[in-house]
Amino acid sequence: MNDPRTAPYGTWSSPIGANLLATAGVSLMEPWLEDGVAYWLEGRPAEGGRLAVVRGDPWSSPADVTPPGFNVRTTVHEYGGGSYLVHRGTVYFSNFADQRLYRQADAADPEPITPDTGGRHRYADGRVTPDGARVICVRERHEDDGVVNELVVVPLDGGDVRTIVGGRDFYSAPRIAPDGSKLTWLSWDLPWMPWDGCELWVGDLDADGEVANARRIAGTDGEESIVQPEWSPSGVLHFVSDRSGWWNLYRVDERTVTPLHPAEMEFAGPLWLFGASNFAFLDDGRIACQFERNGVAHLGILDPVSGELLDLDLPHTAFDYPWLHAEGSQLVFIGGAPTIPMQVVSLDFASRAVEVLRESLSVDLDQSLFSVPRTIEFPTEGGLTAFAHHYPPSNPAFVAPEGERPPLIVMSHGGPTGESTPEFDLRKQYFTSRGFAVVDVNYGGSTGYGRAYRQRLVGNWGVVDMMDCINAARYLVERGEADGERLVIRGGSAGGYTTLCALTFHDDFAAGASYFGISDLEPFAMGDTHKFESRYEHTLVGPFPEAIDLYRARSPIHFVDMISCPMLLLQGDQDEVVPPSQSEVMVEALAAKGIPHAYLLFEGEQHGFRKAETIHRAYEAELSFYAQILGFELGDPIEPVPITRP
């Protein structure tokens, strides 16, 4: 290798280009396991963001199940998840274009099994009854007078879809007992989100799919959050609850609830997507489970009798979402690490075999190019501490001039009830390989650190998250690991809101980028978003309209006179979660005040960018924006983003 060349931070050339981000990999999600064959979803930017069911095993190459023209994605809650299932080799899935449920047996063409409603009726999170006669799932109906969520039965012989449980605002996780005699599910009502609190119910299930004698087992709206009710092979109900302050695993013995391993660690995460599977039963009676401790994920085996938890000590330290399935002695999961792209992994306890069935990214890059993060705990407001993952600049071909400190990109994750994890992420390496430092902040309100940490954001959205991001940057500046004059902040959705707040109410940052961020909280409180999050601000900010002054005080759009920082705004024109109007009012305000800014509106994109061409353009635009504002030349030729200046 040649000696590294001296060049200022931010100007380094890198083989990790925006085109690589957009086309070199796929996203992996929702694994399933049946008869030793693994199934999973692949999100493919190069195919317009299409999601396809793929199957594979340790002895053969992966093969597509769903044919071209089908996109396996439900829009229940807009975020989806639980978009397919497998039963006796037949795949049942939701198709994005019309939101109908389809059945695909063997190599036959998919056939619809629900009526065509023009996408108004949406289905998710289903299971087939043991007799194979029907699917029980969540349905979301978009009617003229509002949105209705319920549990329904879909007969597989062509009969009418029937509601079997209704009356609550939301439902998830309908799970059928192994003998078909009982059904369990979760339900909750506005203004709560499921991680604030929800209820676990069980009902008797008859041969026609009707439910009777429904009774609440655990959970309360706003006080106890339940995740993943699941029946053991012998018919014993298990679930995850945060009643202790941490999401721990419990078993239901008759009507007694027993903790299996009380500990200050998280065995689950927030239910943003349907189909979460944090634990699974092995044939020897033990429970495989994903858990998180101090911001790092683990895979372990829990003995439900002794309560002993064995950490498998795998190289995977991050699970993009809790999707874990088991059959006999075999596990399938999706995991990664800072230097390991997300993988579909098959693990067999009988043979001790570990097989990688699919990797999200396969590129020939020097490992020393990748920045390996360290977890930091830093001081923040009120004498508290918060957490983040810090990625220093890394590129073996370059060194910076002696004494120079790198520009720092502060990343604010979405949710806001979400989490950043130390995983392989080319989006971060895109910047670190060019000489930027990155700090991915788990601000107060993030998951992974217990309910009390999660509730720091209650009533404090736009304050705690913003200050934690600012204090993470200040901490690294004080330690000499970042240039205090070249700090930028970026985030998407709720992270975009945090970004806009930081750029409006404080002057720590030289620039920022908001991906479909919120500039005005009032429209959301008044219903200008989807049902799932329509009252989210009730806990994050306060009741509306009683707290209207607080909503206005936390909305950057009302304080444009305080803004002096250049901004890049990126938005999808079909976003139903954060409508384009949220970006457009900010663009108008920036233009009126004469602040340098750029705005990119992407046709056909929703909440989160999925198309290769969008991803490519967005990341080049962001890099170009930072370079122009911070005043340095990029080491690679890219298409510059036009900046509107006074």
N, C-alpha and C positions, 0 to 999 in steps of 0.2 A: 504494500500500500504506500502511496506517495505521502510525503509529509503534509499535514494539514495546512491550508492556506489561511492567512490572517485576514479577516473581513469583519466589519461591524455586525452586531446582532441584527437580525431582521433582513439582512441582505444576502443570506446564504442561499445558494441554489439547492434544490432537493429533487430526488427522483419521485417523491410523493406528491404528485400533481393532482389538481382537481379532477382530472379525467379518471385517475386511479380511484379516487374516492367514489366517483359516480358509477363506474362500470366494472371495477375489478372484483367486487364481492357481492354477496347476497346477505340478506338478513335471515336469521334462523329463529323459528319459534314453534310453540305448541307441539312438542313431541308426543307420540302415542306408541304404545307397544301392544302387539297382539300376535300370538303364536310365534314368538321369536322374531317377528319382523317389526322394525321401527318405521314409523311415519313421522313426518314433520312438515312444516310450512317453510317455503323459501320465498322471500320477498326479492324481486328482481328489478332493480332500477332500469336495466337495459331493455326490459319488456314493459316499460311504462309504469313500473311499480307493481306489476301483477304478482299475486301470491298464488303459489301452486303447491298442492300436496305432493310430496315425494316419499318414496318408500325405499328402504335399504336394509341390509343386514351385514354381518361380518364377512359373508362369503360371496357377496355380489356387489356390483356397482349401483349407486343410487339411480332410480328411474322415476320419471314423472308419472303421477297417477291422473291428475286432472289434465285434460287436453287443452291446447291453445284455445283462446276464446272464453275461458272461464277464469274468474278471479275470485279466489276463496277468501272472502272477507265480509264480515257482517258489520253493520253500522249501528247496532244497538248501543245506546249510550254514546254514540259517535266513535268512541275509541275501540269498540269491538272486543275481540278475543272470543275463545270458545266457538270458533267458526266452522269446525268440522269434528267428526267423530268416526270411529271405525268399529263395526260390529260384524263378526264372522266374515271378515274379508271384504265387506261392503262399506264404502265410504259415503257418509252423508255430510253435505257441506252447504254453506250459504254462499250464494253467488252475488258478487258486488253489484253488478249492473241492475238486477231486478230484485235483489234481496230475498229471493225464493230459496227454499230448501230443495236440494237435489240429492238423488240417490245414484251412486255409480257402482255397479257390481262388476268385478273383474275388469275386463278391457272394454266393456260396453260403454256406449255414450251415456253421459249423465242425463237423467230424466227428472223433471220437477215433481215434487210431491206436495207442494203447497200452492194455493191459488196465486194468480198473477194480480197483484194490487198496485202495480206501477211503483213498487218500492216502498209503499206506505206501511206494509207489514214486514217486520224484520225479526229474525230468529237467531238465538245464540245459546251456547252452553247446554247442549242437549245430551241425553243418554237414551239408549234403546232399552226397552223392558226385557227381562230375561227370556220371555217367550218370543221375542223378535217381532212382535205385532205392532209396536208403536214407538214413537219418539216422544219423550217428555222434555220440554225445553222452555226457555224464556222467549216470550214474544213481546215486541214493542210495536203498538199500533199508533200511527200518526193520522189522527182524525181531524175533521174540521174544527172540533171544539177542544182539541188538546191531544196530548200524548198519553197513552195508557200502557202500563207495563203489567204483565201477568205471566202465570205459568200455564202452558197449554199442552194438550196431548195431540200428536199428529199421527193418525192411523196410517199404517203403511199399505193398507189395502185400498186406499183411495177415498176413505171417508172424510167427513168434515173435521176441520181443526176445531177443538173445543177448549174453552177456558176451564181449568180445574182448580186454580187458586188465584184470587184477585182481591182488589180492594186496597192494597198498599201502593205506595208510590213506586217502589222498586223491588225486584226479586233477582236472586242469582243462585247458582250452585244447586239446582234440583238434582238430587242423587238418590238412586233407587237401591233399596236393600237387596242383597244377593238373591234372596228367595222371592223378591217381587212384592212382598207384603207391606212395605212401608216406603214412604218418600220423605226425605228431609230437604230443607231449603233455607235460604237466608232472605230476610225482608227488612226494609227500613222505609222511613218517611222523611220528606223534606221538613226542616232545612238541613238535616244531617247528611253527611257523607258516610259511606260504610265504615271508614276508619275512625269516625267519631263514635259510632255505635250502630249496631244492627241486632236483629234477633234471629235465633236459631229455632226452627220449627220442625216438628215431625208429625206426619199424618198417616193413617191407614190407607193403603192403596188396594183397590179391588181389581178384578180381572178386566174391567172395562177402562181402567185408567182413571177412575174417579177417586177423590180424596175425601176421607171422613175422619172425624175425631181428631182434628188438628190441635196440637198443644205446643206451647212454647217451652223450650228446654233451657235456653240460656240467652244472655245478651239483653241489652236495653238500648233504645235510641239515645245517642248522645253520651253514653256512659261506658259501655263495654262493646268492643269491636270483635266480631267473630269472623274467622276466615276458614275456608275449606272444610265444610262438613264432609265426612267420608266414612263409609261402612267398611269394617274389616271383612275379610273373607268369611268369618263366622257370624257376621251380622251385628257386630258391636259398633256403635256410633263413636267416632272420634272427631275432634275439631281443634282449631287453634283460637285462643282467646287472649286478650290483653288485660284481663281482670286483675292481674298481679302488677300491672304497669309495664309488662313485657309480653309480646306475643309468644305464648308457650303452648305446648301440646296437652290436650285433655282427652279423657275417655268418659263415656256415659255408662254407668253401671245402674241399670234400672233408671231411677231419677236422680242418682247421685253422680256428681261431676268430680272426677279424680285427676289431679295433675300428674303427668308422667315424668317430667323432668323440670322442676321449678328452677329457673336460672335467669340471670340478667343478660339474656340474649334473645334475639328475635328469630322465631321459627316461621315467620310469614312477613308479608309486606302489604301495602295498601292495595285494595281491589280496583285498580284503574282498568284492568282488563278482565274479561270473563275467563274461566278455565284455569285459574290458578291451582297449581298442585305442588304444595310445599313438602308433602310427605307421601309415602307409598308403602304398602305392606308386602313383605317378603314371605315366601312359603314356610319359613321356619318360625314365624310368629314375630320376628323383629320388624322394626319400622325404619325404613330409610328416610332421611330428612335433610333438608337444606336449612342451615341456620347461619346467622350473622353475629359476629362478635367484634367490637371495636372497628366497625367499618369494613371488615373482611369477611367474605362468605366461605362457608365450609360445607362439606357433605359428610354426614355421619350416619351411624347405625345406632338406634335406640332400642334397648331391651325394655319392653313395657312392664316386665315383672320386677326387675331390680332397679329400673330407672337409670341404668348406666348408659352413658352416651359415648360411643367410640368415634373419634374423628378419623376419617379415612385418610387424611393427610394427602389429598390429591393435589396436583399442581394447579388446579382450577381455584381461583380466589374470587371469582365474580360469576354470578348467574344473572343474565340479562333480565329475566323474569322468572318467578318460581314455576317451572314446568318440569316435574319429575314424575316418571311413571315406572311401574314395576310389574313383573310377571314371573312367578316362580322365584328363581334366584337371580333374575336379570333385571338391570336398571337401564333406563335411558334418560338422559338429561342434556341440557345445553349449558355449557360452561366455558369460561375463558380465564385469562390472566393478563397482566400487563404486556407480556411478550407472546401470548398465545391467543390468536383470534378465536372468536366464539366457535364452538364445535358441537356437533351432535355426537354424544359419547354413549357407547354401549358398555356396560360393566356387568360381568357375570361372576357372582360370588362362588359358584360351584367350581368353575375352572380357573378363577382368578384372572380371567382375560379382560383386557381393556382395549376396546376398538374405537377409533375415530371414524365415524360413518360419513361425516361431511364437515368441511371447514368453511366458515363464512368467507374467508379470504385466502387465496393461495397466490402469493407473489414472491418473487426472488429478490429480497431486499436484505442488505447487511443488517444483522441483528443489532449492531452497535449504533445504527441509525435511530433506534427506538428509545425514547425517553422512558425510564422506569420511575414511576411515581413513589413518593413517600407520603405517608399519612401524617398530617400536622394537626396539632391541637393548639389553638391560638386564643389569646384573651379577647373578649368582646364586651359589650355593654353590660352594666349591672354586676360587674365582678364575675361574670360567667365565662365559660370557654365554648368554642365551637370547633368544628372539624372541617378538614378539606384534604384533597389529594393534590400534591404539588409536583408538577412535571418540569424539570429544568430543561434548557435547550440541549439538544443532542444531535450532532452530525460529525462523523469522524473526518470529514473532508475539510472542516473549518475550525478555527479558533477565533475568539474575539480579541480585539486589542486589549492589552493589559490594563486593568482598572475599569474597563467598561462594564456596566451592568445591563442585563437584558430588559427589553420591553416585556411587560407582563399582561397577559390576557386573563381576566377574571371571568370564569364561567359560572353562570347561575342556572341551575337545572329547573325543569318545568315542574308542574304539579299544582301548587307548590309542595304538596305532600308527595314528594318523590325523593330521589337519592342519586348521588353520583357514586359510581363504583370504580375500583382500580382495575380496569379491564383494558384489553388491547383496543385502541380506538384510533383509526387512521386520521380522524378529524382533528384530534389533538396533535398527532405526529406531523400532520400537515403544517402546523404552526411551529412546533418545537424543532423540527428539522430545518427550519429557516432561521432559527435563532431567537424565537420567542420563548419565554417561560409561560406556563399555564398553571393556574390554580383553579381546581374544580371544587366548588364550595358546597358543603353540606350544612347550610345555614340552619338555625333554629327553626323547627317545623319539619325538618327532613326525617325520613324513616331510617331505621337501623340502630337507633340509640334509645329506644324505649318511648312509652307514651308521654312522659313528662317533657322530654325533649321535643317530641312532635307537637305538643300543645303550647310550646313557647310562641307559636304563631297565632294562637287564638286571640283575636282582637288586635293583633299587631302586624298584620300583613302590610307590606310596604314600609315597615320600620325595622323589625328584627332581621328579616332577610336582607334588606338593603345594607344595614349596618354590619352584619356579619360578612357580607361580601367586601365592603369597604375595609373592615378591620383585618380581613385575610390579606388584602393588598398591603395595608400599612405594616402588618407583621413582617411580610417578606421584604419590604423596603428597608425596615429597620434592621433586618438581619443581613442586609447587603446583597440580597438575592434577586432584586428587581430595581429598575430605574423609576424613581418616584415621579419623574417628569414624563414618563412614557407608559402610563397605565391605561388600559382599555378594558371595557366590560361588555359582555355579550350574553344573550340568553334567548330562549324561545318560550312562547306562551306565557305562563306565570313567570318564567325566568326573563322573558322579554319585559314584563311589567316591572320586575325588580331592576332590570337594566335601565328602563326609562326613569324610574324613581331616583336611582343613583345619579344619573346624568342631569336630572332636574334639580334635586334638592341639595346636592353636594358638588364640590368642585375638585374631587380627587382624580377624576379621569380626564384624559385628553380626547377620548373618542369612545364611541360605543356602537354596537350593532344589535338591533331588536328584530328577532324573527317572530312574526305574528304576535307581538306583545300588546298588552292592554294599556291604553293611555287614559281611559276614562272608566271608572268603576260604576258610575251611576247606571248606564245602559244595562249592565249585567244584573244589577239589583232590580231593574225594571223588566227583566225578562228577555233581553237581547242576547240570548245564548241558548244552548240546548238544555233539555230538562234535567239531565243528570247533574249539571253544575249550576242550575238556575238559582239555588239558594246557598251556594258555597260561601258567599261573602258574609252570610249571617254569622258564622263562627269566625271567619278570618278577619272581618272588619267590625260588624255589629248589625243589629236588626235594622231593616229598612222599612219605612222611611224615617223611623225614629232617629237613626244615626246618620242622616243625610249630610250633615255638616262634616262628619268624619269621612264619608265617602268622597266629598269634594276636596277635603284637605289632603287625601291620599292619592288624588288623581293628577298626574303630571300635566294633563291638558289645561288645568286651571292655573298653572303657574309657569306659563311659557316665558313670562318676563324674567324668570330666574335662570332660564336656560342660556348657556353660552357655549355649550359643547357640541361639536359636530356629531351627527347621527346618520347611521345607515339603517333603513327600514326595509324588511323583506316580508312579503305577504302572498298567500294563495288566494285567488279570486273566488274560490268555492268553499272557503273556510266557514263552517257553521258554528265553530266553538268561539273563535275570536274573529268576528267579521272584518272585512277589509276597511270598513269605516273607522275602526280603531286606529289603523295606521294612517289613514288619509287625513283625519283631523289633525294629527300631529305633523304631517307633512305640510299642511296648510299653515299651521302655526309657525313652523320653522321658516317657511318661505316668507311669511309676513314679517318676521323679525330679522330676516337676512342672515340666518345661521347656515353654514355649509351643511349640506345634507344630500342624501341620495335615496331614491325609493324604487324598488323593483317589485312589480306585481306579476305573479306567475300564473298563467292561464291553466286551468284544469287542476290546480293543486288545492288540497284541502288543508287540514290542520296537521302539519308535518309534511315535509317534501319527500316525494317518492320517485319522481321521474329523474332519470340520469341527467338529462339536459338541465333540469332545474338545479340539482345538486351541484353540477359542474359550474354553472353560472353563479350560483349563490356564494360558493367558497372563493372563486376568483374575485368576485366583487368585494367580498369582505376583506381579503388580503390587500387588494388594490386600494380600498378605502383607508385602511390603516397606514399603508405606505405613504399615500398622498398627504394624509393629515399629520403623520409623525415626521414626514420629510426625509425619507430615504428611498434609494433605488432598490427595486427588487432584483434578486439574482436570476429569476426566470422570466421570460416574456409571457405576459398574460394580457387578456383583454381588460383595459382599465374600465372602472365604473365611472360614468359621468357624474361629477359632483356639482350641484347647484350652489353657486356662491353669490354673495351680495355684489 
